């Protein structure tokens, strides 16, 4: 009788253990899918041509004239940057992973996407200034037509 009770308790514990593991794996599998879907959604919102509207460095507003006025992030992962004042077009590549936007022409620095809603884009970048202090630059863009950047 006692051995049957022990066997029953062991069987119940095994079932609970297996059920707990199955529930954990089920939850983790859906959370991974949501992360991937969210990253794809942000990548879709990043794709397009953006006009620079404002820049803050360490919280202070600075002029936009010293920054390229337009950027384009294409679906095929091509990055274009255009400065109308100097008529300079720069080409590179881009990728998005783990809330970081990597642009090949700016590596090793990465941009953190603060806002990407389809009409507005805000990117934060951290760099060391010449005196060794950490400097934070936030660039704000608005979506514009593709014709702003010459091919």
N, C-alpha and C positions, 0 to 999 in steps of 0.2 A: 504494500500500500504506500509506504513511504517513498520507495523508488519511483512509483508511478506519479506521485505528487511532484517529486523533483524533476522528472522528465517533462511533466506538464508545464512547470514553471520555466524550465529552460526553453521549451518550445515557444511559450508566450514571449519570453524575453528576446529570442531570436527574431520572431515576427515583428515585434516592436522596433527592434534595431534595424531590420531590413526596411520596414515601413518608413522609419525616420530618414534613412539614407535615400530612399526613393523620393520622398518629399523634398529633401534638400537638392537632389539632382534636378528635379522638376523645376524648382524655383530658380536655380542657377541657370538652367538652359534658357528660360524665358528672359531673365535679366540680361544675358549676353545678347540675345536677339534685339532687345530694346536698345542697347548701347549701339549696336551696329546700325539699326534703323535711324537712331538719332544722329549718328555721324553722317549717314547718307543724306538725311534731311538738311543738315547744316551745309554739307558740300553742295547740294543743289541750290541753297540760298546764297552761297558764296559765288557761284558761277554767274558771270555777267561783267558789265563795264561799270566802274565806280569813279565818281568825281570827288576829289578831296574837298571837304567843306571847312574843316578846322583841325588844328593840331594843338595839343597841350604837351609841354615838356615839364615834368615835375609839378604838374597842376597849374602851370601858368600858360595862358593862351599865347601862341606865337604865330607869326605870319606863315601862310601856306606857300609863299613864293619860293622858298628854298627846298620844297618837296615836289616830286612829280605830281602833276595835277590830276592824272587819270591812271587807273590800273584796270586790267582786264584779266579775269580768271576764267579760262575756257574749260569746257567739259573734258577736253583731251589732255588736261593738266598743263597746258601752255599758259605762261604768265607774260603779260605785256605791261610795260610801264611807259607812260608818255609824258614828257615835259614840253608843253607848248612854247614856253619862253625860249628854250634852246633848240626846239624841234628835235629832241632826242627820244628815240624809241629803244627800249631795252627789252630783250626777250630772255626768258628763262623757263623754269618749270615750277610747279607748286604741288603740295600735298597737304592733306588735313588728317591729323590723327591725334587723339587724346586731347582735344580742345586747343591744339597748336596748329597754326598755319605756317608751313615751312615754304619759303620762297628761295629758290636756288641762288638768286643774285644777292641775297642778304644773309646767307648762311655764314657762320654758325648760329646767328641770332634767329629766334623764332617769334612769331606774333601769337598772342593769345586773343582768341575771338571773344570779345566782350558782348557784341550784339551783331546778329545776322538775321534780319527779319524779312528779307526780300526787297526792301526799299532803303534800308539804312544798314551801314556796316561800321563797326568800331573795332579797331585793332590796337592792342597794347604790346609794346616792345620794351624790354629792359636791356640797357647797355651800361657799360662803365664809361664814365666821362674821362677826359684827359687827366684829371686830378685823382682818379681812382675811385670816385664815388658812383654809386648806382644811380642811373638816370632812367626815368620812366617816360616814354613817349606814347601818347594815345592819339591815333589818327581817326577822324570821323569822315565817312564817305556817304554819298547818296547815289542810288542807282541812276544811270544815265544811258543814253543810246550808244550803240556800238560805233556809230560814225565819228565819235569824238577822238578815236585813236586811228591814225592812218595805218594802213596795212603795209 
